[in-house]
Amino acid sequence: MVFDLTFFFIINVILLNIIFGIIIDAFAELRDVRIAEQKDINEVCLICGKNKFEFEVRRLEWNHHTTVEHYPFAYLAFIIFMKRRIIEDCNGAEKFVKE
């Protein structure tokens, strides 16, 4: 009976707690990575890579910068435009970008 109780205690209590600890730690690490990515998305400009803090220090508007000056869909539209454009129809700057 002592052997059975010892086996139950070692296997069920200790080993299962170790396994559950590893699982919980893995999920905590995934949560930390997700939070860091979300912070990077919200506080760093996708186009130029400048931090939101730099704009706050200079008293510039962050929303204006990300929605007007560096609007990502405008860059996407330009890339699609350049992929469809024939190189013979391009001017000097467009040729440079296309090449």
WOHUGI-V148464 format. One record per residue. PHI is phi in degrees with one decimal (NA if undefined). Layout:
phi
PHI
PHI
//
This chain:
phi
NA
-64.2
-62.8
-64.3
-66.9
-64.7
-61.3
-60.2
-64.4
-68.4
-72.1
-73.8
-85.3
-73.2
-66.4
-66.7
-65.9
-64.6
-64.3
-64.1
-63.5
-64.2
-64.5
-64.0
-64.6
-64.8
-67.5
-65.6
-65.8
-62.3
-63.9
-64.9
-64.8
-64.2
-65.5
-65.2
-65.2
-65.2
-64.6
-65.1
-64.7
-79.7
-118.7
-129.8
-68.3
-65.8
-85.8
-99.4
80.4
-81.2
-80.5
-63.2
-61.4
-61.7
-74.2
-66.4
-65.8
-85.2
58.9
-102.3
-88.6
-66.9
-64.7
-63.9
-64.2
-82.8
-105.3
-115.8
-70.9
-123.7
-73.0
-60.3
-71.0
-67.7
-66.7
-64.0
-63.3
-66.7
-64.1
-64.4
-59.8
-70.3
-67.5
-85.2
-79.3
-78.8
-65.2
-69.9
-88.3
-85.3
-86.6
-62.0
-67.8
-67.2
-62.2
-61.9
-68.5
-66.6
-71.9
//
